Amino acid sequence: PEVQFLANRGYAVLQPNFRGSTGYGRKFWEISFKQWGLSMQDDVTDGTKWLIEKGIANPKKIAIYGGSYGGYATLQGIVREP
């Protein structure tokens, strides 16, 4: 519901299935081991950069939020990509 709320108000929303997301098999899950804040975060950063390159997102108007691991990814995004 949050994604639809934002999208219906004109926001571009990136909701990535970063490495380790469930539902993609054991290998996809295992590549996330010991990668919190590393390659898992790169998936979020790469997706954001792609949106900017395609002109979908304005680099001066990027926001990030999340809960559970998404909360951790939010903190890492603020620290690594201010």
PDB file of N, CA, C and O in Angstrom, chain B, residues numbered from 101:
ATOM      1  N   PRO B 101       0.804  -1.214   0.000  1.00  0.00           N
ATOM      2  CA  PRO B 101       0.000   0.000   0.000  1.00  0.00           C
ATOM      3  C   PRO B 101       0.847   1.279   0.000  1.00  0.00           C
ATOM      4  O   PRO B 101       0.432   2.289  -0.568  1.00  0.00           O
ATOM      5  N   GLU B 102       2.016   1.247   0.624  1.00  0.00           N
ATOM      6  CA  GLU B 102       2.858   2.446   0.659  1.00  0.00           C
ATOM      7  C   GLU B 102       3.363   2.811  -0.733  1.00  0.00           C
ATOM      8  O   GLU B 102       3.394   3.986  -1.098  1.00  0.00           O
ATOM      9  N   VAL B 103       3.754   1.809  -1.502  1.00  0.00           N
ATOM     10  CA  VAL B 103       4.260   2.059  -2.854  1.00  0.00           C
ATOM     11  C   VAL B 103       3.168   2.700  -3.699  1.00  0.00           C
ATOM     12  O   VAL B 103       3.425   3.683  -4.395  1.00  0.00           O
ATOM     13  N   GLN B 104       1.965   2.164  -3.649  1.00  0.00           N
ATOM     14  CA  GLN B 104       0.858   2.730  -4.418  1.00  0.00           C
ATOM     15  C   GLN B 104       0.512   4.140  -3.950  1.00  0.00           C
ATOM     16  O   GLN B 104       0.195   5.005  -4.767  1.00  0.00           O
ATOM     17  N   PHE B 105       0.571   4.373  -2.648  1.00  0.00           N
ATOM     18  CA  PHE B 105       0.309   5.708  -2.109  1.00  0.00           C
ATOM     19  C   PHE B 105       1.265   6.725  -2.723  1.00  0.00           C
ATOM     20  O   PHE B 105       0.843   7.791  -3.170  1.00  0.00           O
ATOM     21  N   LEU B 106       2.548   6.393  -2.742  1.00  0.00           N
ATOM     22  CA  LEU B 106       3.552   7.310  -3.289  1.00  0.00           C
ATOM     23  C   LEU B 106       3.433   7.439  -4.807  1.00  0.00           C
ATOM     24  O   LEU B 106       3.465   8.546  -5.345  1.00  0.00           O
ATOM     25  N   ALA B 107       3.295   6.310  -5.490  1.00  0.00           N
ATOM     26  CA  ALA B 107       3.204   6.329  -6.956  1.00  0.00           C
ATOM     27  C   ALA B 107       1.976   7.109  -7.424  1.00  0.00           C
ATOM     28  O   ALA B 107       2.050   7.846  -8.407  1.00  0.00           O
ATOM     29  N   ASN B 108       0.866   6.957  -6.740  1.00  0.00           N
ATOM     30  CA  ASN B 108      -0.355   7.681  -7.105  1.00  0.00           C
ATOM     31  C   ASN B 108      -0.230   9.186  -6.909  1.00  0.00           C
ATOM     32  O   ASN B 108      -1.053   9.953  -7.407  1.00  0.00           O
ATOM     33  N   ARG B 109       0.785   9.599  -6.193  1.00  0.00           N
ATOM     34  CA  ARG B 109       1.030  11.021  -5.970  1.00  0.00           C
ATOM     35  C   ARG B 109       2.206  11.541  -6.792  1.00  0.00           C
ATOM     36  O   ARG B 109       2.721  12.630  -6.540  1.00  0.00           O
ATOM     37  N   GLY B 110       2.624  10.745  -7.780  1.00  0.00           N
ATOM     38  CA  GLY B 110       3.634  11.201  -8.726  1.00  0.00           C
ATOM     39  C   GLY B 110       5.072  10.868  -8.390  1.00  0.00           C
ATOM     40  O   GLY B 110       5.985  11.298  -9.095  1.00  0.00           O
ATOM     41  N   TYR B 111       5.291  10.116  -7.336  1.00  0.00           N
ATOM     42  CA  TYR B 111       6.657   9.741  -6.980  1.00  0.00           C
ATOM     43  C   TYR B 111       7.076   8.492  -7.749  1.00  0.00           C
ATOM     44  O   TYR B 111       6.284   7.565  -7.914  1.00  0.00           O
ATOM     45  N   ALA B 112       8.318   8.470  -8.216  1.00  0.00           N
ATOM     46  CA  ALA B 112       8.889   7.244  -8.776  1.00  0.00           C
ATOM     47  C   ALA B 112       9.367   6.426  -7.584  1.00  0.00           C
ATOM     48  O   ALA B 112      10.053   6.951  -6.707  1.00  0.00           O
ATOM     49  N   VAL B 113       9.016   5.157  -7.545  1.00  0.00           N
ATOM     50  CA  VAL B 113       9.340   4.313  -6.397  1.00  0.00           C
ATOM     51  C   VAL B 113      10.197   3.142  -6.857  1.00  0.00           C
ATOM     52  O   VAL B 113       9.832   2.422  -7.787  1.00  0.00           O
ATOM     53  N   LEU B 114      11.324   2.960  -6.208  1.00  0.00           N
ATOM     54  CA  LEU B 114      12.191   1.805  -6.449  1.00  0.00           C
ATOM     55  C   LEU B 114      12.019   0.860  -5.271  1.00  0.00           C
ATOM     56  O   LEU B 114      12.293   1.228  -4.128  1.00  0.00           O
ATOM     57  N   GLN B 115      11.570  -0.343  -5.546  1.00  0.00           N
ATOM     58  CA  GLN B 115      11.388  -1.350  -4.505  1.00  0.00           C
ATOM     59  C   GLN B 115      12.158  -2.600  -4.950  1.00  0.00           C
ATOM     60  O   GLN B 115      11.563  -3.557  -5.444  1.00  0.00           O
ATOM     61  N   PRO B 116      13.488  -2.583  -4.771  1.00  0.00           N
ATOM     62  CA  PRO B 116      14.315  -3.657  -5.326  1.00  0.00           C
ATOM     63  C   PRO B 116      14.231  -4.960  -4.536  1.00  0.00           C
ATOM     64  O   PRO B 116      14.019  -4.964  -3.323  1.00  0.00           O
ATOM     65  N   ASN B 117      14.400  -6.041  -5.243  1.00  0.00           N
ATOM     66  CA  ASN B 117      14.596  -7.340  -4.621  1.00  0.00           C
ATOM     67  C   ASN B 117      16.107  -7.569  -4.598  1.00  0.00           C
ATOM     68  O   ASN B 117      16.663  -8.268  -5.446  1.00  0.00           O
ATOM     69  N   PHE B 118      16.746  -6.965  -3.611  1.00  0.00           N
ATOM     70  CA  PHE B 118      18.200  -7.039  -3.507  1.00  0.00           C
ATOM     71  C   PHE B 118      18.642  -8.455  -3.177  1.00  0.00           C
ATOM     72  O   PHE B 118      17.838  -9.294  -2.770  1.00  0.00           O
ATOM     73  N   ARG B 119      19.927  -8.703  -3.357  1.00  0.00           N
ATOM     74  CA  ARG B 119      20.473 -10.024  -3.054  1.00  0.00           C
ATOM     75  C   ARG B 119      20.031 -10.482  -1.675  1.00  0.00           C
ATOM     76  O   ARG B 119      20.101  -9.731  -0.702  1.00  0.00           O
ATOM     77  N   GLY B 120      19.581 -11.708  -1.608  1.00  0.00           N
ATOM     78  CA  GLY B 120      19.122 -12.263  -0.348  1.00  0.00           C
ATOM     79  C   GLY B 120      17.620 -12.220  -0.175  1.00  0.00           C
ATOM     80  O   GLY B 120      17.092 -12.807   0.769  1.00  0.00           O
ATOM     81  N   SER B 121      16.915 -11.534  -1.072  1.00  0.00           N
ATOM     82  CA  SER B 121      15.453 -11.514  -1.000  1.00  0.00           C
ATOM     83  C   SER B 121      14.940 -12.935  -1.185  1.00  0.00           C
ATOM     84  O   SER B 121      15.487 -13.709  -1.971  1.00  0.00           O
ATOM     85  N   THR B 122      13.891 -13.266  -0.458  1.00  0.00           N
ATOM     86  CA  THR B 122      13.362 -14.622  -0.544  1.00  0.00           C
ATOM     87  C   THR B 122      12.530 -14.801  -1.809  1.00  0.00           C
ATOM     88  O   THR B 122      12.056 -13.838  -2.411  1.00  0.00           O
ATOM     89  N   GLY B 123      12.369 -16.064  -2.190  1.00  0.00           N
ATOM     90  CA  GLY B 123      11.542 -16.396  -3.335  1.00  0.00           C
ATOM     91  C   GLY B 123      12.306 -16.591  -4.632  1.00  0.00           C
ATOM     92  O   GLY B 123      11.698 -16.828  -5.675  1.00  0.00           O
ATOM     93  N   TYR B 124      13.628 -16.495  -4.586  1.00  0.00           N
ATOM     94  CA  TYR B 124      14.448 -16.619  -5.798  1.00  0.00           C
ATOM     95  C   TYR B 124      15.419 -17.792  -5.726  1.00  0.00           C
ATOM     96  O   TYR B 124      16.351 -17.882  -6.524  1.00  0.00           O
ATOM     97  N   GLY B 125      15.203 -18.672  -4.787  1.00  0.00           N
ATOM     98  CA  GLY B 125      16.038 -19.854  -4.665  1.00  0.00           C
ATOM     99  C   GLY B 125      17.172 -19.701  -3.662  1.00  0.00           C
ATOM    100  O   GLY B 125      17.509 -18.603  -3.220  1.00  0.00           O
ATOM    101  N   ARG B 126      17.738 -20.840  -3.327  1.00  0.00           N
ATOM    102  CA  ARG B 126      18.777 -20.897  -2.294  1.00  0.00           C
ATOM    103  C   ARG B 126      20.033 -20.116  -2.680  1.00  0.00           C
ATOM    104  O   ARG B 126      20.594 -19.402  -1.849  1.00  0.00           O
ATOM    105  N   LYS B 127      20.478 -20.246  -3.931  1.00  0.00           N
ATOM    106  CA  LYS B 127      21.706 -19.567  -4.357  1.00  0.00           C
ATOM    107  C   LYS B 127      21.565 -18.045  -4.225  1.00  0.00           C
ATOM    108  O   LYS B 127      22.483 -17.374  -3.755  1.00  0.00           O
ATOM    109  N   PHE B 128      20.420 -17.509  -4.638  1.00  0.00           N
ATOM    110  CA  PHE B 128      20.181 -16.067  -4.535  1.00  0.00           C
ATOM    111  C   PHE B 128      20.195 -15.631  -3.072  1.00  0.00           C
ATOM    112  O   PHE B 128      20.672 -14.543  -2.747  1.00  0.00           O
ATOM    113  N   TRP B 129      19.677 -16.471  -2.208  1.00  0.00           N
ATOM    114  CA  TRP B 129      19.663 -16.190  -0.772  1.00  0.00           C
ATOM    115  C   TRP B 129      21.081 -16.245  -0.208  1.00  0.00           C
ATOM    116  O   TRP B 129      21.483 -15.375   0.564  1.00  0.00           O
ATOM    117  N   GLU B 130      21.839 -17.280  -0.601  1.00  0.00           N
ATOM    118  CA  GLU B 130      23.186 -17.472  -0.049  1.00  0.00           C
ATOM    119  C   GLU B 130      24.173 -16.382  -0.458  1.00  0.00           C
ATOM    120  O   GLU B 130      25.111 -16.105   0.288  1.00  0.00           O
ATOM    121  N   ILE B 131      23.991 -15.760  -1.615  1.00  0.00           N
ATOM    122  CA  ILE B 131      24.950 -14.726  -2.019  1.00  0.00           C
ATOM    123  C   ILE B 131      24.850 -13.477  -1.146  1.00  0.00           C
ATOM    124  O   ILE B 131      25.674 -12.568  -1.254  1.00  0.00           O
ATOM    125  N   SER B 132      23.836 -13.440  -0.282  1.00  0.00           N
ATOM    126  CA  SER B 132      23.709 -12.304   0.635  1.00  0.00           C
ATOM    127  C   SER B 132      24.463 -12.530   1.943  1.00  0.00           C
ATOM    128  O   SER B 132      24.606 -11.604   2.742  1.00  0.00           O
ATOM    129  N   PHE B 133      24.944 -13.750   2.170  1.00  0.00           N
ATOM    130  CA  PHE B 133      25.622 -14.035   3.438  1.00  0.00           C
ATOM    131  C   PHE B 133      26.822 -13.114   3.614  1.00  0.00           C
ATOM    132  O   PHE B 133      27.649 -12.984   2.712  1.00  0.00           O
ATOM    133  N   LYS B 134      26.915 -12.482   4.764  1.00  0.00           N
ATOM    134  CA  LYS B 134      27.999 -11.553   5.124  1.00  0.00           C
ATOM    135  C   LYS B 134      28.080 -10.363   4.169  1.00  0.00           C
ATOM    136  O   LYS B 134      29.154  -9.790   3.984  1.00  0.00           O
ATOM    137  N   GLN B 135      26.956  -9.992   3.566  1.00  0.00           N
ATOM    138  CA  GLN B 135      26.948  -8.891   2.600  1.00  0.00           C
ATOM    139  C   GLN B 135      26.060  -7.721   3.027  1.00  0.00           C
ATOM    140  O   GLN B 135      25.800  -6.820   2.229  1.00  0.00           O
ATOM    141  N   TRP B 136      25.596  -7.729   4.273  1.00  0.00           N
ATOM    142  CA  TRP B 136      24.794  -6.602   4.748  1.00  0.00           C
ATOM    143  C   TRP B 136      25.635  -5.339   4.655  1.00  0.00           C
ATOM    144  O   TRP B 136      26.762  -5.301   5.149  1.00  0.00           O
ATOM    145  N   GLY B 137      25.102  -4.331   4.037  1.00  0.00           N
ATOM    146  CA  GLY B 137      25.811  -3.062   3.891  1.00  0.00           C
ATOM    147  C   GLY B 137      26.873  -3.078   2.808  1.00  0.00           C
ATOM    148  O   GLY B 137      27.556  -2.076   2.600  1.00  0.00           O
ATOM    149  N   LEU B 138      27.023  -4.190   2.121  1.00  0.00           N
ATOM    150  CA  LEU B 138      28.031  -4.315   1.056  1.00  0.00           C
ATOM    151  C   LEU B 138      27.311  -4.523  -0.274  1.00  0.00           C
ATOM    152  O   LEU B 138      26.658  -3.603  -0.767  1.00  0.00           O
ATOM    153  N   SER B 139      27.418  -5.715  -0.861  1.00  0.00           N
ATOM    154  CA  SER B 139      26.800  -5.932  -2.178  1.00  0.00           C
ATOM    155  C   SER B 139      25.281  -5.811  -2.129  1.00  0.00           C
ATOM    156  O   SER B 139      24.663  -5.425  -3.121  1.00  0.00           O
ATOM    157  N   MET B 140      24.674  -6.133  -0.999  1.00  0.00           N
ATOM    158  CA  MET B 140      23.225  -5.952  -0.890  1.00  0.00           C
ATOM    159  C   MET B 140      22.878  -4.467  -1.000  1.00  0.00           C
ATOM    160  O   MET B 140      21.875  -4.108  -1.616  1.00  0.00           O
ATOM    161  N   GLN B 141      23.696  -3.616  -0.412  1.00  0.00           N
ATOM    162  CA  GLN B 141      23.470  -2.172  -0.502  1.00  0.00           C
ATOM    163  C   GLN B 141      23.772  -1.666  -1.907  1.00  0.00           C
ATOM    164  O   GLN B 141      23.128  -0.734  -2.390  1.00  0.00           O
ATOM    165  N   ASP B 142      24.749  -2.280  -2.556  1.00  0.00           N
ATOM    166  CA  ASP B 142      25.068  -1.897  -3.937  1.00  0.00           C
ATOM    167  C   ASP B 142      23.855  -2.080  -4.848  1.00  0.00           C
ATOM    168  O   ASP B 142      23.671  -1.310  -5.791  1.00  0.00           O
ATOM    169  N   ASP B 143      23.032  -3.085  -4.576  1.00  0.00           N
ATOM    170  CA  ASP B 143      21.830  -3.300  -5.384  1.00  0.00           C
ATOM    171  C   ASP B 143      20.892  -2.097  -5.294  1.00  0.00           C
ATOM    172  O   ASP B 143      20.314  -1.677  -6.296  1.00  0.00           O
ATOM    173  N   VAL B 144      20.746  -1.554  -4.102  1.00  0.00           N
ATOM    174  CA  VAL B 144      19.896  -0.374  -3.909  1.00  0.00           C
ATOM    175  C   VAL B 144      20.516   0.835  -4.610  1.00  0.00           C
ATOM    176  O   VAL B 144      19.827   1.572  -5.315  1.00  0.00           O
ATOM    177  N   THR B 145      21.812   1.032  -4.411  1.00  0.00           N
ATOM    178  CA  THR B 145      22.516   2.166  -5.025  1.00  0.00           C
ATOM    179  C   THR B 145      22.477   2.075  -6.545  1.00  0.00           C
ATOM    180  O   THR B 145      22.201   3.067  -7.220  1.00  0.00           O
ATOM    181  N   ASP B 146      22.754   0.890  -7.087  1.00  0.00           N
ATOM    182  CA  ASP B 146      22.747   0.713  -8.544  1.00  0.00           C
ATOM    183  C   ASP B 146      21.362   0.988  -9.131  1.00  0.00           C
ATOM    184  O   ASP B 146      21.245   1.606 -10.189  1.00  0.00           O
ATOM    185  N   GLY B 147      20.324   0.532  -8.449  1.00  0.00           N
ATOM    186  CA  GLY B 147      18.969   0.796  -8.920  1.00  0.00           C
ATOM    187  C   GLY B 147      18.647   2.280  -8.927  1.00  0.00           C
ATOM    188  O   GLY B 147      18.009   2.780  -9.852  1.00  0.00           O
ATOM    189  N   THR B 148      19.088   2.976  -7.898  1.00  0.00           N
ATOM    190  CA  THR B 148      18.864   4.422  -7.815  1.00  0.00           C
ATOM    191  C   THR B 148      19.618   5.147  -8.920  1.00  0.00           C
ATOM    192  O   THR B 148      19.073   6.048  -9.558  1.00  0.00           O
ATOM    193  N   LYS B 149      20.865   4.759  -9.150  1.00  0.00           N
ATOM    194  CA  LYS B 149      21.659   5.384 -10.214  1.00  0.00           C
ATOM    195  C   LYS B 149      21.026   5.137 -11.581  1.00  0.00           C
ATOM    196  O   LYS B 149      21.050   6.016 -12.442  1.00  0.00           O
ATOM    197  N   TRP B 150      20.467   3.963 -11.784  1.00  0.00           N
ATOM    198  CA  TRP B 150      19.800   3.647 -13.048  1.00  0.00           C
ATOM    199  C   TRP B 150      18.598   4.568 -13.258  1.00  0.00           C
ATOM    200  O   TRP B 150      18.391   5.083 -14.358  1.00  0.00           O
ATOM    201  N   LEU B 151      17.807   4.774 -12.204  1.00  0.00           N
ATOM    202  CA  LEU B 151      16.651   5.671 -12.309  1.00  0.00           C
ATOM    203  C   LEU B 151      17.079   7.086 -12.672  1.00  0.00           C
ATOM    204  O   LEU B 151      16.404   7.764 -13.446  1.00  0.00           O
ATOM    205  N   ILE B 152      18.193   7.529 -12.119  1.00  0.00           N
ATOM    206  CA  ILE B 152      18.718   8.866 -12.422  1.00  0.00           C
ATOM    207  C   ILE B 152      19.192   8.931 -13.871  1.00  0.00           C
ATOM    208  O   ILE B 152      18.865   9.875 -14.589  1.00  0.00           O
ATOM    209  N   GLU B 153      19.966   7.925 -14.305  1.00  0.00           N
ATOM    210  CA  GLU B 153      20.487   7.898 -15.680  1.00  0.00           C
ATOM    211  C   GLU B 153      19.366   7.900 -16.716  1.00  0.00           C
ATOM    212  O   GLU B 153      19.512   8.496 -17.783  1.00  0.00           O
ATOM    213  N   LYS B 154      18.256   7.244 -16.413  1.00  0.00           N
ATOM    214  CA  LYS B 154      17.124   7.160 -17.342  1.00  0.00           C
ATOM    215  C   LYS B 154      16.217   8.384 -17.270  1.00  0.00           C
ATOM    216  O   LYS B 154      15.239   8.479 -18.011  1.00  0.00           O
ATOM    217  N   GLY B 155      16.539   9.318 -16.383  1.00  0.00           N
ATOM    218  CA  GLY B 155      15.731  10.521 -16.254  1.00  0.00           C
ATOM    219  C   GLY B 155      14.428  10.315 -15.495  1.00  0.00           C
ATOM    220  O   GLY B 155      13.538  11.164 -15.540  1.00  0.00           O
ATOM    221  N   ILE B 156      14.318   9.205 -14.808  1.00  0.00           N
ATOM    222  CA  ILE B 156      13.113   8.899 -14.034  1.00  0.00           C
ATOM    223  C   ILE B 156      13.154   9.599 -12.678  1.00  0.00           C
ATOM    224  O   ILE B 156      12.122  10.025 -12.161  1.00  0.00           O
ATOM    225  N   ALA B 157      14.351   9.714 -12.107  1.00  0.00           N
ATOM    226  CA  ALA B 157      14.515  10.338 -10.790  1.00  0.00           C
ATOM    227  C   ALA B 157      15.452  11.534 -10.882  1.00  0.00           C
ATOM    228  O   ALA B 157      16.397  11.538 -11.672  1.00  0.00           O
ATOM    229  N   ASN B 158      15.185  12.524 -10.085  1.00  0.00           N
ATOM    230  CA  ASN B 158      16.019  13.717  -9.985  1.00  0.00           C
ATOM    231  C   ASN B 158      17.049  13.476  -8.882  1.00  0.00           C
ATOM    232  O   ASN B 158      16.666  13.231  -7.738  1.00  0.00           O
ATOM    233  N   PRO B 159      18.344  13.539  -9.195  1.00  0.00           N
ATOM    234  CA  PRO B 159      19.360  13.241  -8.176  1.00  0.00           C
ATOM    235  C   PRO B 159      19.323  14.178  -6.970  1.00  0.00           C
ATOM    236  O   PRO B 159      19.877  13.854  -5.920  1.00  0.00           O
ATOM    237  N   LYS B 160      18.680  15.327  -7.108  1.00  0.00           N
ATOM    238  CA  LYS B 160      18.580  16.267  -5.986  1.00  0.00           C
ATOM    239  C   LYS B 160      17.331  16.027  -5.144  1.00  0.00           C
ATOM    240  O   LYS B 160      17.097  16.709  -4.145  1.00  0.00           O
ATOM    241  N   LYS B 161      16.531  15.044  -5.565  1.00  0.00           N
ATOM    242  CA  LYS B 161      15.280  14.771  -4.847  1.00  0.00           C
ATOM    243  C   LYS B 161      15.112  13.275  -4.596  1.00  0.00           C
ATOM    244  O   LYS B 161      14.080  12.696  -4.933  1.00  0.00           O
ATOM    245  N   ILE B 162      16.117  12.663  -4.012  1.00  0.00           N
ATOM    246  CA  ILE B 162      16.078  11.233  -3.703  1.00  0.00           C
ATOM    247  C   ILE B 162      15.769  11.060  -2.218  1.00  0.00           C
ATOM    248  O   ILE B 162      16.349  11.742  -1.374  1.00  0.00           O
ATOM    249  N   ALA B 163      14.870  10.159  -1.911  1.00  0.00           N
ATOM    250  CA  ALA B 163      14.552   9.824  -0.522  1.00  0.00           C
ATOM    251  C   ALA B 163      14.671   8.314  -0.368  1.00  0.00           C
ATOM    252  O   ALA B 163      14.512   7.568  -1.334  1.00  0.00           O
ATOM    253  N   ILE B 164      14.948   7.875   0.837  1.00  0.00           N
ATOM    254  CA  ILE B 164      15.054   6.444   1.107  1.00  0.00           C
ATOM    255  C   ILE B 164      14.414   6.164   2.461  1.00  0.00           C
ATOM    256  O   ILE B 164      14.584   6.927   3.412  1.00  0.00           O
ATOM    257  N   TYR B 165      13.678   5.061   2.536  1.00  0.00           N
ATOM    258  CA  TYR B 165      13.123   4.641   3.820  1.00  0.00           C
ATOM    259  C   TYR B 165      12.848   3.147   3.768  1.00  0.00           C
ATOM    260  O   TYR B 165      12.805   2.553   2.691  1.00  0.00           O
ATOM    261  N   GLY B 166      12.665   2.551   4.922  1.00  0.00           N
ATOM    262  CA  GLY B 166      12.348   1.139   4.973  1.00  0.00           C
ATOM    263  C   GLY B 166      12.200   0.660   6.397  1.00  0.00           C
ATOM    264  O   GLY B 166      12.520   1.368   7.352  1.00  0.00           O
ATOM    265  N   GLY B 167      11.713  -0.544   6.517  1.00  0.00           N
ATOM    266  CA  GLY B 167      11.566  -1.185   7.813  1.00  0.00           C
ATOM    267  C   GLY B 167      12.284  -2.518   7.799  1.00  0.00           C
ATOM    268  O   GLY B 167      12.509  -3.093   6.734  1.00  0.00           O
ATOM    269  N   SER B 168      12.643  -3.008   8.959  1.00  0.00           N
ATOM    270  CA  SER B 168      13.398  -4.249   9.103  1.00  0.00           C
ATOM    271  C   SER B 168      14.731  -4.090   8.363  1.00  0.00           C
ATOM    272  O   SER B 168      15.467  -3.144   8.645  1.00  0.00           O
ATOM    273  N   TYR B 169      15.064  -4.987   7.425  1.00  0.00           N
ATOM    274  CA  TYR B 169      16.323  -4.789   6.699  1.00  0.00           C
ATOM    275  C   TYR B 169      16.291  -3.472   5.930  1.00  0.00           C
ATOM    276  O   TYR B 169      17.330  -2.833   5.761  1.00  0.00           O
ATOM    277  N   GLY B 170      15.126  -3.062   5.468  1.00  0.00           N
ATOM    278  CA  GLY B 170      15.004  -1.794   4.756  1.00  0.00           C
ATOM    279  C   GLY B 170      15.414  -0.606   5.611  1.00  0.00           C
ATOM    280  O   GLY B 170      15.926   0.386   5.091  1.00  0.00           O
ATOM    281  N   GLY B 171      15.195  -0.696   6.915  1.00  0.00           N
ATOM    282  CA  GLY B 171      15.651   0.351   7.823  1.00  0.00           C
ATOM    283  C   GLY B 171      17.165   0.395   7.885  1.00  0.00           C
ATOM    284  O   GLY B 171      17.768   1.468   7.896  1.00  0.00           O
ATOM    285  N   TYR B 172      17.775  -0.789   7.927  1.00  0.00           N
ATOM    286  CA  TYR B 172      19.235  -0.871   7.909  1.00  0.00           C
ATOM    287  C   TYR B 172      19.767  -0.341   6.574  1.00  0.00           C
ATOM    288  O   TYR B 172      20.756   0.392   6.543  1.00  0.00           O
ATOM    289  N   ALA B 173      19.113  -0.711   5.484  1.00  0.00           N
ATOM    290  CA  ALA B 173      19.536  -0.234   4.166  1.00  0.00           C
ATOM    291  C   ALA B 173      19.390   1.284   4.069  1.00  0.00           C
ATOM    292  O   ALA B 173      20.191   1.944   3.408  1.00  0.00           O
ATOM    293  N   THR B 174      18.377   1.833   4.720  1.00  0.00           N
ATOM    294  CA  THR B 174      18.208   3.285   4.754  1.00  0.00           C
ATOM    295  C   THR B 174      19.398   3.939   5.437  1.00  0.00           C
ATOM    296  O   THR B 174      19.968   4.897   4.915  1.00  0.00           O
ATOM    297  N   LEU B 175      19.772   3.426   6.596  1.00  0.00           N
ATOM    298  CA  LEU B 175      20.927   3.964   7.322  1.00  0.00           C
ATOM    299  C   LEU B 175      22.191   3.862   6.474  1.00  0.00           C
ATOM    300  O   LEU B 175      22.955   4.823   6.388  1.00  0.00           O
ATOM    301  N   GLN B 176      22.417   2.717   5.853  1.00  0.00           N
ATOM    302  CA  GLN B 176      23.600   2.534   5.011  1.00  0.00           C
ATOM    303  C   GLN B 176      23.576   3.482   3.814  1.00  0.00           C
ATOM    304  O   GLN B 176      24.612   4.024   3.428  1.00  0.00           O
ATOM    305  N   GLY B 177      22.401   3.680   3.229  1.00  0.00           N
ATOM    306  CA  GLY B 177      22.289   4.593   2.097  1.00  0.00           C
ATOM    307  C   GLY B 177      22.659   6.013   2.476  1.00  0.00           C
ATOM    308  O   GLY B 177      23.325   6.714   1.714  1.00  0.00           O
ATOM    309  N   ILE B 178      22.228   6.437   3.654  1.00  0.00           N
ATOM    310  CA  ILE B 178      22.549   7.785   4.127  1.00  0.00           C
ATOM    311  C   ILE B 178      24.045   7.922   4.397  1.00  0.00           C
ATOM    312  O   ILE B 178      24.639   8.959   4.104  1.00  0.00           O
ATOM    313  N   VAL B 179      24.647   6.881   4.954  1.00  0.00           N
ATOM    314  CA  VAL B 179      26.077   6.914   5.286  1.00  0.00           C
ATOM    315  C   VAL B 179      26.947   6.790   4.037  1.00  0.00           C
ATOM    316  O   VAL B 179      27.925   7.522   3.883  1.00  0.00           O
ATOM    317  N   ARG B 180      26.593   5.866   3.147  1.00  0.00           N
ATOM    318  CA  ARG B 180      27.442   5.580   1.986  1.00  0.00           C
ATOM    319  C   ARG B 180      27.210   6.497   0.799  1.00  0.00           C
ATOM    320  O   ARG B 180      28.139   6.772   0.040  1.00  0.00           O
ATOM    321  N   GLU B 181      25.988   6.972   0.628  1.00  0.00           N
ATOM    322  CA  GLU B 181      25.629   7.775  -0.550  1.00  0.00           C
ATOM    323  C   GLU B 181      24.880   9.030  -0.111  1.00  0.00           C
ATOM    324  O   GLU B 181      23.708   9.191  -0.453  1.00  0.00           O
ATOM    325  N   PRO B 182      25.528   9.924   0.638  1.00  0.00           N
ATOM    326  CA  PRO B 182      24.803  11.080   1.208  1.00  0.00           C
ATOM    327  C   PRO B 182      24.220  12.025   0.169  1.00  0.00           C
ATOM    328  O   PRO B 182      23.594  13.024   0.525  1.00  0.00           O
TER     329      PRO B 182
END
